[in-house]
């Protein structure tokens, strides 16, 4: 019978032996950034690595061409390891999803030979479009997370944390429709859609004084007109609204939408608010799983920064998963400072020797955490899996 410590040693050896391949996978995804729902190469490379490692792989699941499910083992405790691999426009892997994908593959490969003896089903979920598209939410709604007892992933960051401070977020486009006119000869005949956005942005700026703790709003103008001498008949802004919880975000979003409505009232332009993907929720960290992960990461030499909760306050579609399934989303430091997520310098750090080390450490820490879950009968019962003896 395999003891927990023996299983951990075996998992680490397997991951170490696959280390060169895992780092190459991370670097290859980094060098070929693909936007959400178009991650054809990245999803293929991850799926192929898992298939070669003995996993049964199904591509294009949940009606999402770049989503996949890879499974190994037949135990009653089903653990989902989430792989993200989408990039950002213009700045590529400036959130380090290449590292996330490689750590997920590595952890799964480390667990696969042990899965049946541990009483575990290892399931890797290839989840597209985290950067605004809500791939995990769509997969959850379409059955991709059915039967999962626990879910985990790691995310590169400037600092090490056993959880990610997380905000709920809504993504929407605000589209104004006005009327063209010659800006010099007949301006009185025009309805200026770009002016409507200006008024909305001024109103939002004034509203910030009254924002509650955790309330955020930020956006860009994606279209503001065709030429200076044509009164813009169309203008489009893309905005994110965030708050501590879904409930608080909905109340805050109502106030932001009223700012856009003010632009329409003042100019006479017509306004459409068009949601862009599902809303992301706050994150409910499973503290017992997070404690296990931290102990395992510290055993690998990872150093957690005290009082660093404000270091990365973002949003993720993994939050919605956490409200339904016990989940963790630790942050994995890649020595990027002073660069932080969504900067070009962070993209460079995501393909550095420190990031390469993080790929292996993150994979081992997730594998070890899964082994700990499998070996604790009380935890198995809490997660809804039947008891299973090993070691």
C-alpha positions in Angstrom: 0.0 0.0 0.0 1.2 3.5 -0.8 1.6 5.9 2.1 0.9 9.6 1.7 4.6 10.5 1.9 5.5 7.8 -0.6 2.8 9.0 -3.0 4.1 12.6 -2.7 7.6 11.4 -3.5 6.4 9.5 -6.5 4.3 12.4 -7.8 7.3 14.8 -7.4 9.6 12.4 -9.3 7.1 12.1 -12.1 6.7 15.9 -12.4 10.4 16.4 -12.2 11.0 13.8 -15.0 8.5 15.7 -17.1 10.0 19.1 -16.2 11.7 19.9 -19.5 8.5 19.1 -21.4 6.4 21.2 -18.9 8.7 24.2 -19.2 8.7 23.9 -23.0 4.9 23.8 -23.0 4.7 27.0 -20.9 7.2 28.7 -23.2 5.5 27.6 -26.3 2.1 28.9 -25.2 3.8 32.1 -24.1 5.3 32.5 -27.6 2.0 32.0 -29.4 -0.6 34.1 -27.5 -4.2 33.5 -28.4 -7.3 35.4 -27.3 -10.3 33.9 -25.5 -12.2 31.2 -27.3 -9.5 31.1 -30.0 -6.8 29.2 -28.1 -6.6 26.5 -30.7 -2.8 25.8 -30.4 -2.6 26.1 -26.6 -5.6 23.8 -26.0 -4.2 21.3 -28.5 -0.8 21.3 -26.9 -2.2 20.7 -23.4 -4.5 18.0 -24.6 -1.8 16.2 -26.5 0.6 16.3 -23.5 -2.1 14.8 -21.3 -3.1 12.1 -23.9 0.5 11.1 -24.1 0.5 10.9 -20.3 -2.3 8.3 -20.4 -5.3 10.5 -20.0 -8.6 10.0 -21.9 -9.1 13.4 -23.6 -12.3 14.8 -25.0 -11.9 18.0 -27.1 -14.5 20.7 -27.8 -16.6 19.9 -24.8 -19.6 22.1 -23.6 -20.0 23.4 -27.1 -16.7 25.3 -26.8 -14.2 24.4 -29.5 -11.1 25.2 -27.3 -12.4 23.5 -24.1 -11.4 20.0 -23.2 -11.7 17.4 -20.4 -8.9 14.9 -19.7 -9.5 12.1 -17.2 -7.4 9.5 -15.4 -8.3 7.1 -12.6 -11.7 5.9 -11.4 -11.7 6.8 -7.7 -14.8 8.2 -5.9 -13.0 11.5 -5.1 -13.0 13.6 -8.3 -10.6 16.5 -8.3 -10.7 19.0 -11.1 -7.4 20.9 -12.0 -8.3 23.9 -14.1 -6.0 25.0 -17.0 -6.3 28.5 -18.4 -4.4 29.5 -21.6 -6.0 32.6 -23.1 -3.9 35.8 -23.6 -4.6 39.5 -23.5 -4.9 41.8 -26.6 -1.6 43.4 -27.5 0.4 42.4 -24.4 0.1 38.7 -24.8 0.5 36.5 -21.7 0.8 39.5 -19.3 -1.3 37.5 -16.8 0.8 34.4 -17.1 -1.9 31.9 -18.2 0.9 29.9 -20.0 2.2 29.1 -16.5 -1.3 28.1 -15.3 -1.7 25.7 -18.2 1.7 24.0 -17.7 1.2 23.6 -13.9 -2.2 22.0 -14.5 -0.7 19.5 -16.9 2.2 18.8 -14.6 0.1 18.2 -11.5 -2.2 15.9 -13.4 0.7 13.9 -14.8 2.1 13.5 -11.3 -1.2 12.2 -10.0 -2.2 9.9 -12.9 -0.1 6.8 -12.0 -1.4 7.0 -8.4 -5.0 7.9 -9.0 -6.6 4.5 -8.5 -4.6 3.6 -5.5 -5.5 7.0 -4.0 -9.1 6.5 -4.8 -9.1 9.6 -7.0 -10.4 10.6 -10.4 -8.1 13.3 -11.8 -9.9 15.5 -14.2 -8.1 18.4 -16.1 -10.5 21.0 -17.4 -9.2 23.1 -20.2 -11.1 26.3 -19.6 -11.0 29.0 -22.4 -11.6 32.7 -22.2 -11.0 33.6 -18.5 -10.1 37.2 -19.6 -13.7 38.3 -19.8 -15.4 35.4 -21.7 -16.3 33.4 -18.6 -15.3 30.0 -20.0 -15.6 28.2 -16.7 -19.1 29.6 -16.1 -20.2 28.4 -19.5 -18.7 25.0 -18.8 -20.3 24.7 -15.4 -23.7 25.7 -16.8 -23.3 23.0 -19.5 -22.2 20.2 -17.2 -18.4 20.4 -17.5 -18.0 20.4 -13.7 -20.6 17.8 -12.9 -19.4 15.2 -10.4 -16.4 17.3 -9.3 -15.8 17.2 -5.5 -13.0 19.8 -5.4 -11.4 22.2 -7.9 -8.0 23.9 -7.8 -5.6 25.9 -9.9 -2.7 28.3 -9.4 -2.2 31.7 -10.9 1.2 33.6 -11.4 1.5 36.9 -9.5 4.1 39.3 -8.0 3.7 37.6 -4.6 2.9 34.3 -3.0 -0.6 33.9 -1.5 -2.7 30.8 -0.6 -5.8 32.6 -2.0 -6.7 35.4 -4.4 -8.5 38.4 -3.1 -11.3 38.6 -5.6 -14.1 41.0 -6.7 -17.3 40.3 -8.6 -17.4 41.9 -12.0 -19.8 42.7 -14.8 -18.6 43.3 -18.4 -20.7 45.3 -20.8 -20.5 47.5 -23.9 -22.3 50.9 -23.9 -23.3 51.8 -27.5 -24.7 55.1 -28.5 -26.5 55.9 -31.8 -26.8 59.5 -32.9 -27.0 61.2 -36.3 -24.3 62.2 -38.7 -24.0 65.8 -40.0 -21.3 68.1 -41.4 -19.5 69.2 -38.2 -18.9 72.8 -39.6 -21.7 73.4 -42.1 -24.6 71.8 -40.4 -23.7 70.8 -36.9 -27.2 71.6 -35.6 -28.5 68.7 -37.6 -26.3 66.2 -35.8 -26.7 64.1 -32.7 -23.2 63.5 -31.3 -22.8 60.0 -29.9 -19.2 60.7 -28.8 -20.5 63.6 -26.7 -22.8 61.1 -25.0 -19.8 59.0 -23.9 -18.0 62.1 -22.7 -20.9 63.1 -20.5 -21.1 59.5 -19.1 -17.5 59.5 -18.3 -17.7 62.8 -16.5 -20.6 61.5 -14.5 -18.7 58.3 -13.6 -15.8 60.4 -12.5 -18.0 62.4 -10.2 -19.6 59.2 -8.9 -16.3 57.8 -7.8 -16.5 60.0 -4.7 -19.5 58.0 -3.5 -18.1 54.5 -4.3 -18.2 52.0 -1.4 -15.3 49.9 -0.3 -14.3 47.5 -3.1 -16.4 49.3 -5.7 -14.5 49.9 -9.0 -15.3 51.0 -12.5 -13.0 51.2 -15.5 -13.4 51.2 -19.2 -12.2 52.3 -22.7 -13.7 53.9 -25.7 -13.5 51.5 -28.6 -15.1 53.7 -31.2 -15.6 57.5 -31.2 -16.2 58.5 -34.8 -14.8 58.3 -38.3 -13.5 61.8 -39.0 -13.3 65.2 -37.3 -15.6 66.9 -39.8 -18.4 64.3 -39.3 -20.6 64.5 -36.2 -20.2 60.9 -34.8 -23.4 58.9 -35.2 -22.0 55.9 -33.4 -19.8 55.6 -30.3 -18.9 52.5 -28.2 -17.3 52.1 -24.8 -16.3 48.8 -23.1 -16.6 48.9 -19.3 -16.0 46.6 -16.3 -17.9 47.2 -13.0 -16.6 45.5 -9.9 -17.6 45.1 -6.2 -17.0 42.9 -3.2 -19.9 40.6 -4.0 -22.4 39.9 -6.8 -25.1 41.6 -4.8 -23.0 44.7 -4.2 -21.9 44.8 -7.8 -25.4 44.8 -9.1 -26.3 47.8 -7.0 -23.2 49.6 -8.0 -23.7 48.7 -11.7 -27.2 50.3 -11.6 -25.6 53.6 -10.6 -23.0 53.3 -13.4 -25.6 52.6 -16.0 -27.5 55.8 -14.9 -24.3 57.7 -15.8 -24.6 56.3 -19.4 -28.3 57.1 -19.4 -27.4 60.7 -18.6 -25.3 60.9 -21.7 -28.2 59.7 -23.8 -30.6 62.2 -22.1 -28.2 65.1 -22.6 -27.4 64.5 -26.2 -30.5 62.8 -27.6 -28.5 59.7 -28.6 -30.0 56.3 -28.2 -28.2 54.0 -25.7 -27.8 50.2 -25.6 -26.2 48.4 -22.7 -24.9 45.0 -24.0 -23.6 42.5 -21.5 -20.3 40.9 -22.7 -20.2 37.4 -21.2 -21.5 36.2 -17.8 -20.9 38.0 -14.5 -18.1 36.8 -12.4 -18.8 36.3 -8.7 -16.7 36.8 -5.5 -14.4 33.9 -4.5 -15.2 31.5 -1.6 -11.9 30.0 -0.7 -12.0 26.5 0.9 -9.8 27.3 3.8 -8.9 23.7 4.7 -7.7 23.1 1.1 -5.8 26.4 1.1 -4.1 25.5 4.4 -3.0 22.2 2.9 -1.7 23.9 -0.3 0.2 26.5 1.7 2.0 23.8 3.8 2.9 21.9 0.7 4.2 25.0 -1.1 6.2 26.1 1.9 7.7 22.6 2.0 9.0 23.3 -1.6 10.6 26.5 -0.4 7.9 29.0 -1.5 7.7 32.1 0.7 4.3 33.6 1.5 4.2 37.3 2.1 2.4 38.4 5.2 -0.4 41.0 4.9 -0.2 40.9 1.1 -4.0 40.6 0.5 -4.1 43.9 -1.4 -1.3 42.8 -3.8 -3.7 41.5 -6.4 -7.3 42.4 -6.3 -8.9 41.1 -9.5 -11.7 38.9 -10.7 -11.9 35.4 -12.1 -14.6 33.1 -13.5 -13.1 30.5 -11.0 -15.1 32.5 -8.4 -18.4 31.2 -9.8 -17.0 27.7 -9.5 -16.0 28.3 -5.9 -19.6 29.1 -4.9 -20.7 25.6 -6.1 -17.6 23.4 -5.5 -14.9 23.6 -2.8 -12.1 25.4 -4.6 -8.8 27.2 -4.2 -6.9 29.7 -6.4 -3.5 30.3 -4.8 -1.1 32.9 -6.2 2.3 31.7 -7.4 5.1 34.3 -7.3 7.3 34.6 -10.4 9.7 37.3 -9.1 8.2 39.9 -11.4 8.3 43.0 -9.2 8.2 45.9 -9.8 6.1 44.5 -12.8 2.6 43.4 -12.0 -0.1 41.5 -13.9 -1.3 43.1 -17.2 1.9 44.9 -17.8 4.2 44.0 -20.7 7.0 43.5 -18.2 5.0 40.9 -16.4 4.5 39.1 -19.7 8.3 38.9 -20.0 8.5 37.6 -16.4 6.1 34.8 -17.3 8.8 33.3 -19.6 11.7 33.7 -17.2 13.7 31.2 -15.1 11.6 32.1 -12.1 8.4 31.3 -14.0 9.9 28.0 -15.1 10.6 27.1 -11.5 7.1 28.2 -10.6 5.6 25.8 -13.2 7.2 22.8 -11.4 6.6 24.0 -7.9 3.0 24.8 -8.7 2.5 21.4 -10.2 4.0 19.6 -7.3 2.1 21.7 -4.7 -1.2 20.9 -6.4 -0.4 17.2 -6.7 0.6 17.0 -3.0 -2.5 18.9 -2.0 -4.7 16.4 -3.9 -2.8 13.5 -2.2 -3.5 15.1 1.2 -7.2 15.4 0.3 -7.3 11.8 -0.8 -5.7 10.5 2.4 -7.9 12.4 4.9 -11.2 10.5 5.4 -12.9 13.4 7.1 -12.0 15.7 4.2 -13.3 13.1 1.7 -16.6 12.9 3.5 -16.9 16.7 3.7 -16.2 16.9 -0.1 -18.9 14.3 -0.7 -16.7 11.4 -1.7 -16.7 8.0 -0.1 -14.0 6.8 2.2 -11.0 5.1 0.6 -8.0 3.6 2.4 -4.5 3.8 1.2 -1.3 3.4 3.1 
